[in-house]
Amino acid sequence: MNVFERLGIYLLVLFSGTIVLVLEVLGIRMLAPYFGQTLFSFSSALKTTDQILIID
């Protein structure tokens, strides 16, 4: 693997991680009017997303 391939992989991982984090925060914001912005609802949304990523 040369430097450019490695850099491309690092950028891809960084970009996909950023997108997943943005989707998690948007999901929490969408659920907030119905379930509130408590630590329980926040951690449940993060846990669910992380479990989906682990299964994939």
CHARMM internal coordinates of N, CA and C (Angstrom, degrees):
IC EDIT
DIST 1 N 1 CA 1.4554
DIST 1 CA 1 C 1.5247
ANGL 1 N 1 CA 1 C 109.46
DIST 1 C 2 N 1.2945
ANGL 1 CA 1 C 2 N 115.66
DIHE 1 N 1 CA 1 C 2 N 128.96
DIST 2 N 2 CA 1.4581
ANGL 1 C 2 N 2 CA 117.25
DIHE 1 CA 1 C 2 N 2 CA 177.38
DIST 2 CA 2 C 1.5314
ANGL 2 N 2 CA 2 C 110.15
DIHE 1 C 2 N 2 CA 2 C -90.41
DIST 2 C 3 N 1.2940
ANGL 2 CA 2 C 3 N 114.88
DIHE 2 N 2 CA 2 C 3 N -179.73
DIST 3 N 3 CA 1.4644
ANGL 2 C 3 N 3 CA 121.26
DIHE 2 CA 2 C 3 N 3 CA -173.96
DIST 3 CA 3 C 1.5245
ANGL 3 N 3 CA 3 C 111.17
DIHE 2 C 3 N 3 CA 3 C -65.46
DIST 3 C 4 N 1.3140
ANGL 3 CA 3 C 4 N 117.63
DIHE 3 N 3 CA 3 C 4 N -38.49
DIST 4 N 4 CA 1.4581
ANGL 3 C 4 N 4 CA 120.53
DIHE 3 CA 3 C 4 N 4 CA -176.54
DIST 4 CA 4 C 1.5259
ANGL 4 N 4 CA 4 C 111.87
DIHE 3 C 4 N 4 CA 4 C -70.72
DIST 4 C 5 N 1.3205
ANGL 4 CA 4 C 5 N 117.70
DIHE 4 N 4 CA 4 C 5 N -36.93
DIST 5 N 5 CA 1.4659
ANGL 4 C 5 N 5 CA 120.25
DIHE 4 CA 4 C 5 N 5 CA 176.25
DIST 5 CA 5 C 1.5221
ANGL 5 N 5 CA 5 C 110.25
DIHE 4 C 5 N 5 CA 5 C -65.00
DIST 5 C 6 N 1.3123
ANGL 5 CA 5 C 6 N 116.32
DIHE 5 N 5 CA 5 C 6 N -43.26
DIST 6 N 6 CA 1.4571
ANGL 5 C 6 N 6 CA 120.96
DIHE 5 CA 5 C 6 N 6 CA 178.75
DIST 6 CA 6 C 1.5255
ANGL 6 N 6 CA 6 C 111.46
DIHE 5 C 6 N 6 CA 6 C -62.84
DIST 6 C 7 N 1.3339
ANGL 6 CA 6 C 7 N 116.20
DIHE 6 N 6 CA 6 C 7 N -42.86
DIST 7 N 7 CA 1.4557
ANGL 6 C 7 N 7 CA 121.07
DIHE 6 CA 6 C 7 N 7 CA 178.04
DIST 7 CA 7 C 1.5271
ANGL 7 N 7 CA 7 C 110.75
DIHE 6 C 7 N 7 CA 7 C -62.66
DIST 7 C 8 N 1.3294
ANGL 7 CA 7 C 8 N 116.95
DIHE 7 N 7 CA 7 C 8 N -40.56
DIST 8 N 8 CA 1.4607
ANGL 7 C 8 N 8 CA 120.43
DIHE 7 CA 7 C 8 N 8 CA 177.88
DIST 8 CA 8 C 1.5108
ANGL 8 N 8 CA 8 C 112.22
DIHE 7 C 8 N 8 CA 8 C -62.80
DIST 8 C 9 N 1.3220
ANGL 8 CA 8 C 9 N 117.32
DIHE 8 N 8 CA 8 C 9 N -40.39
DIST 9 N 9 CA 1.4666
ANGL 8 C 9 N 9 CA 120.85
DIHE 8 CA 8 C 9 N 9 CA 178.63
DIST 9 CA 9 C 1.5219
ANGL 9 N 9 CA 9 C 110.18
DIHE 8 C 9 N 9 CA 9 C -66.35
DIST 9 C 10 N 1.3344
ANGL 9 CA 9 C 10 N 116.84
DIHE 9 N 9 CA 9 C 10 N -43.03
DIST 10 N 10 CA 1.4629
ANGL 9 C 10 N 10 CA 120.31
DIHE 9 CA 9 C 10 N 10 CA 178.72
DIST 10 CA 10 C 1.5249
ANGL 10 N 10 CA 10 C 111.70
DIHE 9 C 10 N 10 CA 10 C -61.91
DIST 10 C 11 N 1.3099
ANGL 10 CA 10 C 11 N 116.75
DIHE 10 N 10 CA 10 C 11 N -41.79
DIST 11 N 11 CA 1.4642
ANGL 10 C 11 N 11 CA 120.34
DIHE 10 CA 10 C 11 N 11 CA 178.52
DIST 11 CA 11 C 1.5247
ANGL 11 N 11 CA 11 C 111.67
DIHE 10 C 11 N 11 CA 11 C -66.77
DIST 11 C 12 N 1.3280
ANGL 11 CA 11 C 12 N 116.79
DIHE 11 N 11 CA 11 C 12 N -37.87
DIST 12 N 12 CA 1.4597
ANGL 11 C 12 N 12 CA 120.57
DIHE 11 CA 11 C 12 N 12 CA 177.58
DIST 12 CA 12 C 1.5239
ANGL 12 N 12 CA 12 C 111.18
DIHE 11 C 12 N 12 CA 12 C -64.11
DIST 12 C 13 N 1.3161
ANGL 12 CA 12 C 13 N 117.03
DIHE 12 N 12 CA 12 C 13 N -43.25
DIST 13 N 13 CA 1.4588
ANGL 12 C 13 N 13 CA 121.04
DIHE 12 CA 12 C 13 N 13 CA 178.52
DIST 13 CA 13 C 1.5253
ANGL 13 N 13 CA 13 C 110.56
DIHE 12 C 13 N 13 CA 13 C -65.34
DIST 13 C 14 N 1.3226
ANGL 13 CA 13 C 14 N 117.40
DIHE 13 N 13 CA 13 C 14 N -42.47
DIST 14 N 14 CA 1.4560
ANGL 13 C 14 N 14 CA 121.44
DIHE 13 CA 13 C 14 N 14 CA 178.27
DIST 14 CA 14 C 1.5241
ANGL 14 N 14 CA 14 C 111.12
DIHE 13 C 14 N 14 CA 14 C -61.93
DIST 14 C 15 N 1.3323
ANGL 14 CA 14 C 15 N 117.07
DIHE 14 N 14 CA 14 C 15 N -45.41
DIST 15 N 15 CA 1.4582
ANGL 14 C 15 N 15 CA 121.46
DIHE 14 CA 14 C 15 N 15 CA -178.97
DIST 15 CA 15 C 1.5262
ANGL 15 N 15 CA 15 C 111.64
DIHE 14 C 15 N 15 CA 15 C -65.61
DIST 15 C 16 N 1.3307
ANGL 15 CA 15 C 16 N 117.42
DIHE 15 N 15 CA 15 C 16 N -44.18
DIST 16 N 16 CA 1.4617
ANGL 15 C 16 N 16 CA 119.48
DIHE 15 CA 15 C 16 N 16 CA -179.20
DIST 16 CA 16 C 1.5248
ANGL 16 N 16 CA 16 C 111.41
DIHE 15 C 16 N 16 CA 16 C -68.38
DIST 16 C 17 N 1.3280
ANGL 16 CA 16 C 17 N 117.75
DIHE 16 N 16 CA 16 C 17 N -36.45
DIST 17 N 17 CA 1.4557
ANGL 16 C 17 N 17 CA 120.21
DIHE 16 CA 16 C 17 N 17 CA 176.14
DIST 17 CA 17 C 1.5185
ANGL 17 N 17 CA 17 C 112.34
DIHE 16 C 17 N 17 CA 17 C -64.60
DIST 17 C 18 N 1.3300
ANGL 17 CA 17 C 18 N 115.55
DIHE 17 N 17 CA 17 C 18 N -38.38
DIST 18 N 18 CA 1.4611
ANGL 17 C 18 N 18 CA 119.92
DIHE 17 CA 17 C 18 N 18 CA 177.69
DIST 18 CA 18 C 1.5203
ANGL 18 N 18 CA 18 C 111.24
DIHE 17 C 18 N 18 CA 18 C -65.62
DIST 18 C 19 N 1.3169
ANGL 18 CA 18 C 19 N 116.82
DIHE 18 N 18 CA 18 C 19 N -41.86
DIST 19 N 19 CA 1.4659
ANGL 18 C 19 N 19 CA 120.91
DIHE 18 CA 18 C 19 N 19 CA 179.26
DIST 19 CA 19 C 1.5332
ANGL 19 N 19 CA 19 C 110.79
DIHE 18 C 19 N 19 CA 19 C -63.15
DIST 19 C 20 N 1.3241
ANGL 19 CA 19 C 20 N 116.88
DIHE 19 N 19 CA 19 C 20 N -42.62
DIST 20 N 20 CA 1.4729
ANGL 19 C 20 N 20 CA 120.62
DIHE 19 CA 19 C 20 N 20 CA 179.44
DIST 20 CA 20 C 1.5170
ANGL 20 N 20 CA 20 C 110.14
DIHE 19 C 20 N 20 CA 20 C -63.22
DIST 20 C 21 N 1.3208
ANGL 20 CA 20 C 21 N 118.11
DIHE 20 N 20 CA 20 C 21 N -42.73
DIST 21 N 21 CA 1.4602
ANGL 20 C 21 N 21 CA 121.07
DIHE 20 CA 20 C 21 N 21 CA 179.62
DIST 21 CA 21 C 1.5217
ANGL 21 N 21 CA 21 C 111.46
DIHE 20 C 21 N 21 CA 21 C -64.43
DIST 21 C 22 N 1.3283
ANGL 21 CA 21 C 22 N 117.23
DIHE 21 N 21 CA 21 C 22 N -40.38
DIST 22 N 22 CA 1.4661
ANGL 21 C 22 N 22 CA 120.84
DIHE 21 CA 21 C 22 N 22 CA 177.73
DIST 22 CA 22 C 1.5205
ANGL 22 N 22 CA 22 C 110.37
DIHE 21 C 22 N 22 CA 22 C -63.76
DIST 22 C 23 N 1.3271
ANGL 22 CA 22 C 23 N 117.31
DIHE 22 N 22 CA 22 C 23 N -41.54
DIST 23 N 23 CA 1.4703
ANGL 22 C 23 N 23 CA 120.17
DIHE 22 CA 22 C 23 N 23 CA 178.69
DIST 23 CA 23 C 1.5336
ANGL 23 N 23 CA 23 C 111.44
DIHE 22 C 23 N 23 CA 23 C -65.87
DIST 23 C 24 N 1.3248
ANGL 23 CA 23 C 24 N 117.31
DIHE 23 N 23 CA 23 C 24 N -36.38
DIST 24 N 24 CA 1.4613
ANGL 23 C 24 N 24 CA 120.04
DIHE 23 CA 23 C 24 N 24 CA 176.69
DIST 24 CA 24 C 1.5256
ANGL 24 N 24 CA 24 C 110.62
DIHE 23 C 24 N 24 CA 24 C -62.55
DIST 24 C 25 N 1.3147
ANGL 24 CA 24 C 25 N 117.06
DIHE 24 N 24 CA 24 C 25 N -46.46
DIST 25 N 25 CA 1.4642
ANGL 24 C 25 N 25 CA 120.71
DIHE 24 CA 24 C 25 N 25 CA -179.00
DIST 25 CA 25 C 1.5191
ANGL 25 N 25 CA 25 C 110.88
DIHE 24 C 25 N 25 CA 25 C -65.56
DIST 25 C 26 N 1.3321
ANGL 25 CA 25 C 26 N 117.39
DIHE 25 N 25 CA 25 C 26 N -40.45
DIST 26 N 26 CA 1.4643
ANGL 25 C 26 N 26 CA 119.84
DIHE 25 CA 25 C 26 N 26 CA 177.18
DIST 26 CA 26 C 1.5249
ANGL 26 N 26 CA 26 C 111.67
DIHE 25 C 26 N 26 CA 26 C -64.51
DIST 26 C 27 N 1.3327
ANGL 26 CA 26 C 27 N 116.70
DIHE 26 N 26 CA 26 C 27 N -38.53
DIST 27 N 27 CA 1.4584
ANGL 26 C 27 N 27 CA 119.62
DIHE 26 CA 26 C 27 N 27 CA 176.99
DIST 27 CA 27 C 1.5126
ANGL 27 N 27 CA 27 C 112.36
DIHE 26 C 27 N 27 CA 27 C -63.57
DIST 27 C 28 N 1.3149
ANGL 27 CA 27 C 28 N 116.30
DIHE 27 N 27 CA 27 C 28 N -40.01
DIST 28 N 28 CA 1.4625
ANGL 27 C 28 N 28 CA 120.12
DIHE 27 CA 27 C 28 N 28 CA 178.12
DIST 28 CA 28 C 1.5266
ANGL 28 N 28 CA 28 C 110.33
DIHE 27 C 28 N 28 CA 28 C -65.48
DIST 28 C 29 N 1.3283
ANGL 28 CA 28 C 29 N 116.38
DIHE 28 N 28 CA 28 C 29 N -40.57
DIST 29 N 29 CA 1.4670
ANGL 28 C 29 N 29 CA 120.12
DIHE 28 CA 28 C 29 N 29 CA 178.04
DIST 29 CA 29 C 1.5265
ANGL 29 N 29 CA 29 C 111.75
DIHE 28 C 29 N 29 CA 29 C -64.87
DIST 29 C 30 N 1.3281
ANGL 29 CA 29 C 30 N 117.22
DIHE 29 N 29 CA 29 C 30 N -35.11
DIST 30 N 30 CA 1.4605
ANGL 29 C 30 N 30 CA 120.17
DIHE 29 CA 29 C 30 N 30 CA 179.66
DIST 30 CA 30 C 1.5228
ANGL 30 N 30 CA 30 C 111.72
DIHE 29 C 30 N 30 CA 30 C -72.32
DIST 30 C 31 N 1.3210
ANGL 30 CA 30 C 31 N 117.47
DIHE 30 N 30 CA 30 C 31 N -31.48
DIST 31 N 31 CA 1.4631
ANGL 30 C 31 N 31 CA 120.98
DIHE 30 CA 30 C 31 N 31 CA 179.77
DIST 31 CA 31 C 1.5261
ANGL 31 N 31 CA 31 C 113.18
DIHE 30 C 31 N 31 CA 31 C -84.08
DIST 31 C 32 N 1.3159
ANGL 31 CA 31 C 32 N 117.66
DIHE 31 N 31 CA 31 C 32 N -16.14
DIST 32 N 32 CA 1.4641
ANGL 31 C 32 N 32 CA 121.89
DIHE 31 CA 31 C 32 N 32 CA -174.48
DIST 32 CA 32 C 1.5339
ANGL 32 N 32 CA 32 C 114.07
DIHE 31 C 32 N 32 CA 32 C -58.52
DIST 32 C 33 N 1.3264
ANGL 32 CA 32 C 33 N 120.86
DIHE 32 N 32 CA 32 C 33 N -41.38
DIST 33 N 33 CA 1.4690
ANGL 32 C 33 N 33 CA 118.29
DIHE 32 CA 32 C 33 N 33 CA 180.00
DIST 33 CA 33 C 1.5382
ANGL 33 N 33 CA 33 C 113.50
DIHE 32 C 33 N 33 CA 33 C -65.01
DIST 33 C 34 N 1.3204
ANGL 33 CA 33 C 34 N 116.97
DIHE 33 N 33 CA 33 C 34 N -24.79
DIST 34 N 34 CA 1.4586
ANGL 33 C 34 N 34 CA 119.96
DIHE 33 CA 33 C 34 N 34 CA -176.68
DIST 34 CA 34 C 1.5305
ANGL 34 N 34 CA 34 C 112.81
DIHE 33 C 34 N 34 CA 34 C -94.08
DIST 34 C 35 N 1.3253
ANGL 34 CA 34 C 35 N 117.22
DIHE 34 N 34 CA 34 C 35 N -35.87
DIST 35 N 35 CA 1.4585
ANGL 34 C 35 N 35 CA 121.22
DIHE 34 CA 34 C 35 N 35 CA -175.53
DIST 35 CA 35 C 1.5147
ANGL 35 N 35 CA 35 C 113.77
DIHE 34 C 35 N 35 CA 35 C -115.56
DIST 35 C 36 N 1.3122
ANGL 35 CA 35 C 36 N 118.72
DIHE 35 N 35 CA 35 C 36 N -6.85
DIST 36 N 36 CA 1.4541
ANGL 35 C 36 N 36 CA 122.39
DIHE 35 CA 35 C 36 N 36 CA -179.08
DIST 36 CA 36 C 1.5149
ANGL 36 N 36 CA 36 C 111.53
DIHE 35 C 36 N 36 CA 36 C 85.54
DIST 36 C 37 N 1.3227
ANGL 36 CA 36 C 37 N 114.61
DIHE 36 N 36 CA 36 C 37 N 169.04
DIST 37 N 37 CA 1.4589
ANGL 36 C 37 N 37 CA 120.25
DIHE 36 CA 36 C 37 N 37 CA 179.87
DIST 37 CA 37 C 1.5235
ANGL 37 N 37 CA 37 C 109.38
DIHE 36 C 37 N 37 CA 37 C -105.48
DIST 37 C 38 N 1.2938
ANGL 37 CA 37 C 38 N 115.35
DIHE 37 N 37 CA 37 C 38 N 64.12
DIST 38 N 38 CA 1.4507
ANGL 37 C 38 N 38 CA 120.05
DIHE 37 CA 37 C 38 N 38 CA 179.08
DIST 38 CA 38 C 1.5220
ANGL 38 N 38 CA 38 C 109.94
DIHE 37 C 38 N 38 CA 38 C -97.90
DIST 38 C 39 N 1.3128
ANGL 38 CA 38 C 39 N 115.30
DIHE 38 N 38 CA 38 C 39 N 166.50
DIST 39 N 39 CA 1.4557
ANGL 38 C 39 N 39 CA 120.02
DIHE 38 CA 38 C 39 N 39 CA 177.77
DIST 39 CA 39 C 1.5265
ANGL 39 N 39 CA 39 C 110.62
DIHE 38 C 39 N 39 CA 39 C -63.52
DIST 39 C 40 N 1.3267
ANGL 39 CA 39 C 40 N 116.79
DIHE 39 N 39 CA 39 C 40 N -34.13
DIST 40 N 40 CA 1.4607
ANGL 39 C 40 N 40 CA 120.77
DIHE 39 CA 39 C 40 N 40 CA 179.81
DIST 40 CA 40 C 1.5268
ANGL 40 N 40 CA 40 C 111.78
DIHE 39 C 40 N 40 CA 40 C -64.46
DIST 40 C 41 N 1.3157
ANGL 40 CA 40 C 41 N 117.51
DIHE 40 N 40 CA 40 C 41 N -46.82
DIST 41 N 41 CA 1.4734
ANGL 40 C 41 N 41 CA 119.67
DIHE 40 CA 40 C 41 N 41 CA -179.31
DIST 41 CA 41 C 1.5315
ANGL 41 N 41 CA 41 C 110.78
DIHE 40 C 41 N 41 CA 41 C -69.06
DIST 41 C 42 N 1.3228
ANGL 41 CA 41 C 42 N 117.47
DIHE 41 N 41 CA 41 C 42 N -36.88
DIST 42 N 42 CA 1.4649
ANGL 41 C 42 N 42 CA 121.05
DIHE 41 CA 41 C 42 N 42 CA 178.29
DIST 42 CA 42 C 1.5225
ANGL 42 N 42 CA 42 C 110.84
DIHE 41 C 42 N 42 CA 42 C -64.08
DIST 42 C 43 N 1.3263
ANGL 42 CA 42 C 43 N 116.83
DIHE 42 N 42 CA 42 C 43 N -47.94
DIST 43 N 43 CA 1.4654
ANGL 42 C 43 N 43 CA 119.76
DIHE 42 CA 42 C 43 N 43 CA -178.37
DIST 43 CA 43 C 1.5296
ANGL 43 N 43 CA 43 C 111.54
DIHE 42 C 43 N 43 CA 43 C -69.45
DIST 43 C 44 N 1.3138
ANGL 43 CA 43 C 44 N 118.04
DIHE 43 N 43 CA 43 C 44 N -31.60
DIST 44 N 44 CA 1.4683
ANGL 43 C 44 N 44 CA 120.51
DIHE 43 CA 43 C 44 N 44 CA 177.39
DIST 44 CA 44 C 1.5210
ANGL 44 N 44 CA 44 C 111.52
DIHE 43 C 44 N 44 CA 44 C -65.96
DIST 44 C 45 N 1.3245
ANGL 44 CA 44 C 45 N 116.32
DIHE 44 N 44 CA 44 C 45 N -41.78
DIST 45 N 45 CA 1.4624
ANGL 44 C 45 N 45 CA 119.60
DIHE 44 CA 44 C 45 N 45 CA 178.75
DIST 45 CA 45 C 1.5295
ANGL 45 N 45 CA 45 C 110.98
DIHE 44 C 45 N 45 CA 45 C -66.11
DIST 45 C 46 N 1.3185
ANGL 45 CA 45 C 46 N 117.48
DIHE 45 N 45 CA 45 C 46 N -41.81
DIST 46 N 46 CA 1.4604
ANGL 45 C 46 N 46 CA 120.31
DIHE 45 CA 45 C 46 N 46 CA 177.93
DIST 46 CA 46 C 1.5231
ANGL 46 N 46 CA 46 C 111.45
DIHE 45 C 46 N 46 CA 46 C -65.77
DIST 46 C 47 N 1.3222
ANGL 46 CA 46 C 47 N 116.57
DIHE 46 N 46 CA 46 C 47 N -40.80
DIST 47 N 47 CA 1.4644
ANGL 46 C 47 N 47 CA 120.89
DIHE 46 CA 46 C 47 N 47 CA -179.49
DIST 47 CA 47 C 1.5191
ANGL 47 N 47 CA 47 C 110.72
DIHE 46 C 47 N 47 CA 47 C -64.18
DIST 47 C 48 N 1.3210
ANGL 47 CA 47 C 48 N 117.17
DIHE 47 N 47 CA 47 C 48 N -42.55
DIST 48 N 48 CA 1.4562
ANGL 47 C 48 N 48 CA 121.19
DIHE 47 CA 47 C 48 N 48 CA -179.60
DIST 48 CA 48 C 1.5362
ANGL 48 N 48 CA 48 C 110.77
DIHE 47 C 48 N 48 CA 48 C -63.60
DIST 48 C 49 N 1.3193
ANGL 48 CA 48 C 49 N 116.79
DIHE 48 N 48 CA 48 C 49 N -43.90
DIST 49 N 49 CA 1.4589
ANGL 48 C 49 N 49 CA 120.14
DIHE 48 CA 48 C 49 N 49 CA 178.90
DIST 49 CA 49 C 1.5235
ANGL 49 N 49 CA 49 C 111.05
DIHE 48 C 49 N 49 CA 49 C -64.08
DIST 49 C 50 N 1.3189
ANGL 49 CA 49 C 50 N 116.73
DIHE 49 N 49 CA 49 C 50 N -43.56
DIST 50 N 50 CA 1.4620
ANGL 49 C 50 N 50 CA 119.75
DIHE 49 CA 49 C 50 N 50 CA 179.84
DIST 50 CA 50 C 1.5372
ANGL 50 N 50 CA 50 C 111.98
DIHE 49 C 50 N 50 CA 50 C -64.46
DIST 50 C 51 N 1.3195
ANGL 50 CA 50 C 51 N 116.86
DIHE 50 N 50 CA 50 C 51 N -37.26
DIST 51 N 51 CA 1.4621
ANGL 50 C 51 N 51 CA 119.22
DIHE 50 CA 50 C 51 N 51 CA 177.96
DIST 51 CA 51 C 1.5223
ANGL 51 N 51 CA 51 C 110.76
DIHE 50 C 51 N 51 CA 51 C -66.88
DIST 51 C 52 N 1.3031
ANGL 51 CA 51 C 52 N 117.99
DIHE 51 N 51 CA 51 C 52 N -38.01
DIST 52 N 52 CA 1.4629
ANGL 51 C 52 N 52 CA 120.97
DIHE 51 CA 51 C 52 N 52 CA 177.72
DIST 52 CA 52 C 1.5316
ANGL 52 N 52 CA 52 C 109.99
DIHE 51 C 52 N 52 CA 52 C -64.15
DIST 52 C 53 N 1.3378
ANGL 52 CA 52 C 53 N 117.23
DIHE 52 N 52 CA 52 C 53 N -40.24
DIST 53 N 53 CA 1.4587
ANGL 52 C 53 N 53 CA 120.12
DIHE 52 CA 52 C 53 N 53 CA 178.97
DIST 53 CA 53 C 1.5104
ANGL 53 N 53 CA 53 C 112.25
DIHE 52 C 53 N 53 CA 53 C -67.71
DIST 53 C 54 N 1.3299
ANGL 53 CA 53 C 54 N 117.27
DIHE 53 N 53 CA 53 C 54 N -34.16
DIST 54 N 54 CA 1.4665
ANGL 53 C 54 N 54 CA 120.76
DIHE 53 CA 53 C 54 N 54 CA 179.46
DIST 54 CA 54 C 1.5325
ANGL 54 N 54 CA 54 C 110.04
DIHE 53 C 54 N 54 CA 54 C -69.25
DIST 54 C 55 N 1.3266
ANGL 54 CA 54 C 55 N 117.50
DIHE 54 N 54 CA 54 C 55 N -40.30
DIST 55 N 55 CA 1.4661
ANGL 54 C 55 N 55 CA 121.08
DIHE 54 CA 54 C 55 N 55 CA -178.66
DIST 55 CA 55 C 1.5251
ANGL 55 N 55 CA 55 C 110.63
DIHE 54 C 55 N 55 CA 55 C -66.55
DIST 55 C 56 N 1.3281
ANGL 55 CA 55 C 56 N 116.31
DIHE 55 N 55 CA 55 C 56 N -38.94
DIST 56 N 56 CA 1.4662
ANGL 55 C 56 N 56 CA 119.71
DIHE 55 CA 55 C 56 N 56 CA -179.89
DIST 56 CA 56 C 1.4511
ANGL 56 N 56 CA 56 C 109.63
DIHE 55 C 56 N 56 CA 56 C -68.04
END
COOR INIT
IC SEED 1 N 1 CA 1 C
IC BUILD
